[in-house]
Amino acid sequence: MYVVRYSCKTLVELLRLPLKKLLEIAFKFPREFLRGFFDAEGHVDVAVGNQFHLAVGAENSNKQLLSRAKQLLKSLGITLESHGNEKQDRSRRLEARRSR
């Protein structure tokens, strides 16, 4: 169980908005939203073998949130792949890979 404490009334009001409204706000500030989103949900994977592989991604169980993040990234010229199990409500992820 997580407990979050805050003392800012404006923040409380903002966090109580429906996701749709929060995403509208996020679209007005795409870089800032994505920075916070990847700080909270992101990861970097590095593998070194015959080649150097780098993957940057984010995981979240909310498909709508990942879809919106993907749209924002695309608007900034960044394309990612979506992965996830559609039959089961499990974590889904966005991922960009690069090999050398």
PASERO-546325 format. One record per residue (C-alpha): residue number from 1; chain; x, y, z. Coordinates in Angstrom, 2 decimals, decimal comma, padded with zeros to 5 digits, always signed. Each point is the difference from the previous one (the first is absolute). Last residue first. Layout:
// PASERO-546325
<pt NUM 'A' <X Y Z>> ...
// end
This chain:
// PASERO-546325
<pt 100 'A' <+025,57 -001,07 -033,26>> <pt 99 'A' <-003,59 -000,61 +001,09>> <pt 98 'A' <-002,85 +002,38 +000,84>> <pt 97 'A' <-003,34 -000,68 +001,58>> <pt 96 'A' <-003,05 +002,14 +000,85>> <pt 95 'A' <-002,62 -001,45 +002,32>> <pt 94 'A' <-003,51 +000,65 +001,20>> <pt 93 'A' <-001,38 -002,44 +002,52>> <pt 92 'A' <-003,09 -001,82 +001,17>> <pt 91 'A' <-000,62 -001,40 +003,46>> <pt 90 'A' <-002,64 -002,63 +000,21>> <pt 89 'A' <-003,73 -000,14 -000,64>> <pt 88 'A' <+000,08 -003,35 -001,76>> <pt 87 'A' <-000,99 -000,68 -003,58>> <pt 86 'A' <+001,75 +003,15 -001,32>> <pt 85 'A' <+003,41 -001,05 +001,29>> <pt 84 'A' <+002,35 +002,86 -000,54>> <pt 83 'A' <+002,47 +001,73 -002,28>> <pt 82 'A' <-000,12 +003,39 -001,69>> <pt 81 'A' <+002,87 +001,10 -002,24>> <pt 80 'A' <+001,43 +003,48 +000,12>> <pt 79 'A' <+000,39 +002,97 -002,30>> <pt 78 'A' <+001,52 +003,35 +001,01>> <pt 77 'A' <-000,61 +003,03 -002,24>> <pt 76 'A' <-001,40 +002,28 +002,73>> <pt 75 'A' <-003,60 -000,60 -001,15>> <pt 74 'A' <+000,83 -003,72 +000,08>> <pt 73 'A' <+001,00 +000,30 +003,66>> <pt 72 'A' <-003,32 +001,67 +000,80>> <pt 71 'A' <-001,92 -002,71 -001,83>> <pt 70 'A' <+001,93 -002,74 +001,85>> <pt 69 'A' <-000,78 +001,68 +003,32>> <pt 68 'A' <-003,68 +000,04 -000,99>> <pt 67 'A' <+000,05 -003,71 -000,84>> <pt 66 'A' <+001,83 -000,76 +003,24>> <pt 65 'A' <-002,67 +001,86 +002,01>> <pt 64 'A' <-002,81 -001,75 -001,86>> <pt 63 'A' <+001,56 -003,44 +000,61>> <pt 62 'A' <+000,15 +000,55 +003,76>> <pt 61 'A' <+002,10 -002,84 +001,44>> <pt 60 'A' <+003,22 +001,99 -000,29>> <pt 59 'A' <+003,50 -000,68 -001,28>> <pt 58 'A' <+002,49 +002,40 -001,53>> <pt 57 'A' <+002,84 -000,47 -002,44>> <pt 56 'A' <+003,56 +000,58 -001,07>> <pt 55 'A' <+001,88 -002,88 -001,58>> <pt 54 'A' <+003,72 -000,09 -000,74>> <pt 53 'A' <+001,84 -002,86 -001,66>> <pt 52 'A' <+003,78 -000,13 -000,57>> <pt 51 'A' <+000,96 -002,85 -002,29>> <pt 50 'A' <+001,97 -003,21 +000,37>> <pt 49 'A' <-001,01 +000,23 +003,62>> <pt 48 'A' <-001,01 +003,07 +001,97>> <pt 47 'A' <-003,55 +000,51 +001,19>> <pt 46 'A' <-001,43 +003,25 +001,36>> <pt 45 'A' <-003,55 +000,49 +001,22>> <pt 44 'A' <-001,34 +003,45 +000,97>> <pt 43 'A' <-003,21 +000,42 +001,98>> <pt 42 'A' <-002,99 +002,30 +000,23>> <pt 41 'A' <-003,14 +000,15 +002,14>> <pt 40 'A' <+000,57 +002,83 +002,49>> <pt 39 'A' <+002,84 +001,97 -001,58>> <pt 38 'A' <-001,40 -000,98 -003,42>> <pt 37 'A' <-003,38 +001,56 +000,81>> <pt 36 'A' <+001,55 +003,08 +001,60>> <pt 35 'A' <+002,16 +000,76 -003,04>> <pt 34 'A' <-002,88 -000,90 -002,30>> <pt 33 'A' <-002,31 +002,52 +001,70>> <pt 32 'A' <+002,63 +002,74 -000,12>> <pt 31 'A' <+000,74 -000,61 -003,67>> <pt 30 'A' <-003,68 -000,17 -000,95>> <pt 29 'A' <-001,24 +003,14 +001,81>> <pt 28 'A' <-003,37 +000,77 -001,64>> <pt 27 'A' <-000,49 -003,70 -000,69>> <pt 26 'A' <+000,40 -000,67 +003,73>> <pt 25 'A' <-002,93 +002,29 +000,79>> <pt 24 'A' <-002,24 -002,00 -002,31>> <pt 23 'A' <+001,41 -003,15 +001,60>> <pt 22 'A' <-001,08 +001,22 +003,44>> <pt 21 'A' <-003,50 +000,62 -001,34>> <pt 20 'A' <-000,30 -003,53 -001,39>> <pt 19 'A' <+001,47 -001,45 +003,21>> <pt 18 'A' <-002,84 +001,49 +002,05>> <pt 17 'A' <+000,99 +002,83 +002,33>> <pt 16 'A' <+000,77 -000,91 +003,62>> <pt 15 'A' <+003,72 +000,59 -000,49>> <pt 14 'A' <-000,61 +003,63 -000,95>> <pt 13 'A' <-002,18 +000,73 +003,02>> <pt 12 'A' <+002,57 -001,53 +002,34>> <pt 11 'A' <+002,78 +001,98 -001,66>> <pt 10 'A' <-001,95 +003,25 +000,45>> <pt 9 'A' <-000,56 -000,80 +003,70>> <pt 8 'A' <+003,75 -000,36 +000,61>> <pt 7 'A' <+000,79 -001,87 +003,19>> <pt 6 'A' <+000,98 -003,42 -001,25>> <pt 5 'A' <+000,15 -003,45 +001,46>> <pt 4 'A' <+000,15 -003,21 -001,99>> <pt 3 'A' <-000,43 -003,36 +001,67>> <pt 2 'A' <+000,71 -003,16 -001,96>> <pt 1 'A' <-001,26 -003,46 +000,89>> 
// end
